[in-house]
Amino acid sequence: MSDKRLPGDTLASHKAGRTVASAPASIWRRTLEHRSFLAGSILTSLLAGMALLSLFWTPHNPTRINIRQRLASPSLEHWLGTDQFGRDILSIIMTGAQNSIMVGVVAVGIGLLFGVMLGLIAASAKGWVEELIMRVCDFMYAFPVILLAIMLVATLGSGAINAILAIGIFAIPTFARLARASANAIWSREFVLAAQAAGKSAIRITWEHILPNIVSVIVVQATVEFALAVLAEAALSYLGIGSQPPTPSWGRMLSEVQTLVFLNPWLAVYPGAAIAMTVLGLNLLGDGLRDVLDPRLVYKR
């Protein structure tokens, strides 16, 4: 028997195949055309590249004090000049990127790990378990990251580790609430109900069906929390309860030069611009990822 197809069936099959095949191409096209994503990627890549380069090379030793060259103007030897202790500003900025990335990665990792886990447990368990987890998250919101850091410092002492813990703990309820809300929307879908009817356990459904469908939302929120972590670390270091000397920190640079702003305002501009560009880049990257990873836009065309 010969295989005969009507022209309409052939055209429909061709269109369907073209739609499925063009979906990945559509994602890449929208990625390359998305200005916020590209701008955020460039700024974030510059931050990562600067931190990586500082592991192997800096123009000068960022902790070396040279009083003879204090407050030197930009030159071929010191591209951005020196601070009140004669340290090279560019070297401090480059090395400070390491500190910002470390704090952001560890703090966001803490919030993401425990927050997503609690959110998924709340969505799958329901009842009093969900209510208890959400009320604990609401209680944690009563302690801002600065206040929480001050409490930890008063108990354990100042330092980068306590600052990271404070920022990470503060991020837990944000990830928990987001994971719970996203997971609850997936639990009502038909394929999850079919998995329940097939006898799959709640843990298996969460791992195989719920978590993969909320990863994109979690990734976008992680970039936003990363920016907030960088900003919070700078604020804590500015107050003297974050990273301690001799570890370079953008926030402490601002604190050290606040009495010299009228004498040499550029000393405050450089670290302030580094913080602003980092936060801006991560926020733009998050906005771009939200649009690129939105499943409703994949088959729009």
Residue pairs with C-beta under 8 A, 6 or more apart in sequence:
5 13
19 299
22 301
23 298
23 299
26 298
26 299
26 300
26 301
27 292
27 298
30 291
30 292
30 297
31 37
31 288
31 292
32 38
34 288
34 291
34 292
36 284
36 285
36 287
36 288
36 291
37 284
37 285
37 287
37 288
37 289
37 291
37 292
38 288
39 281
39 284
40 280
40 281
40 282
40 283
40 284
40 285
40 286
40 287
40 288
41 285
41 288
42 281
43 277
43 278
43 280
43 281
43 282
43 284
43 285
44 278
44 281
44 282
44 285
46 277
46 281
47 97
47 100
47 101
47 277
47 278
47 281
48 101
50 93
50 94
50 97
51 94
51 97
51 98
51 100
51 101
53 94
54 91
54 94
54 95
54 97
54 98
55 98
58 88
58 90
58 91
58 94
58 95
59 78
59 79
59 88
59 90
59 91
60 78
60 87
60 88
60 91
61 88
61 91
62 87
62 88
62 91
62 92
62 94
62 95
62 248
63 87
63 246
63 248
64 86
64 87
64 88
65 85
65 86
65 87
66 82
66 85
66 86
66 87
67 85
67 86
68 86
69 78
69 82
69 86
70 82
70 83
70 84
70 85
70 86
71 81
71 82
71 83
71 84
71 260
71 263
71 264
72 78
72 81
72 82
72 86
73 81
74 80
74 81
75 81
78 88
78 89
78 90
79 90
80 88
80 89
80 90
80 93
80 266
80 270
81 89
81 264
81 266
81 267
82 88
82 89
83 89
83 92
83 253
83 256
83 257
83 267
84 256
84 257
84 260
84 267
89 267
89 270
92 248
92 253
93 248
93 250
93 253
93 270
93 271
93 274
95 248
96 248
96 249
96 250
96 253
96 271
96 274
97 274
97 278
98 248
99 160
99 233
99 243
99 247
99 248
99 249
99 250
100 230
100 233
100 234
100 250
100 278
102 160
103 160
103 163
103 164
103 167
103 229
103 230
103 233
103 243
104 226
104 229
104 230
104 233
105 226
106 164
106 168
107 164
107 167
107 168
107 171
107 225
107 229
107 232
107 233
108 168
108 171
108 222
108 225
108 226
108 229
109 168
110 164
110 165
110 168
110 169
110 171
110 172
111 167
111 168
111 169
111 170
111 171
111 172
111 174
111 175
111 225
112 171
112 175
112 218
112 222
112 225
114 172
114 175
114 176
115 171
115 172
115 173
115 174
115 175
115 176
115 178
115 179
116 175
116 176
116 179
116 218
118 133
118 137
118 172
118 176
118 179
118 180
119 133
119 175
119 176
119 177
119 178
119 179
119 180
119 181
119 182
119 183
120 179
120 180
120 183
120 206
120 210
120 211
121 129
121 133
122 129
122 130
122 133
122 134
122 176
122 180
123 130
123 179
123 180
123 183
123 184
123 187
123 206
123 210
124 183
124 187
124 202
124 203
124 205
124 206
124 210
125 202
130 180
133 176
133 180
134 176
134 177
134 180
136 173
137 172
137 173
137 176
137 177
138 173
140 169
140 170
140 172
140 173
141 173
143 151
143 170
144 170
145 166
145 167
145 170
145 232
145 236
146 232
146 235
146 236
146 239
148 166
148 169
148 170
149 162
149 163
149 166
149 167
149 236
149 241
149 242
150 241
152 162
152 165
152 166
153 159
153 162
153 241
156 162
158 240
158 241
158 242
158 244
159 243
159 244
160 242
160 243
160 244
160 247
162 241
163 232
163 233
163 236
163 237
163 241
163 242
163 243
164 233
166 232
166 236
167 228
167 229
167 232
167 233
167 236
170 232
171 225
171 228
171 229
174 221
174 225
175 218
175 221
175 225
178 217
178 218
178 221
179 214
179 218
182 213
182 214
182 217
182 218
183 206
183 210
183 214
186 192
186 209
186 210
186 213
186 214
187 210
191 209
192 205
192 209
192 210
195 204
195 205
195 208
195 209
196 205
200 208
216 289
216 293
216 294
216 295
219 289
219 293
220 286
220 289
220 290
220 293
221 286
223 282
223 283
223 285
223 286
223 289
224 282
224 283
224 286
226 282
227 278
227 279
227 282
227 283
227 286
230 275
230 278
230 279
230 282
231 275
231 279
233 242
233 243
233 249
233 251
234 242
234 249
234 250
234 251
234 254
234 275
235 242
235 251
236 242
236 251
237 243
237 249
237 250
237 251
237 252
237 255
238 251
238 252
238 254
238 255
239 255
240 252
240 255
242 249
242 251
242 252
243 249
243 251
243 252
245 252
250 271
250 274
250 275
251 271
251 275
253 267
253 270
253 271
254 268
254 271
254 272
257 264
257 267
257 268
258 268
260 267
261 267
261 268
291 297
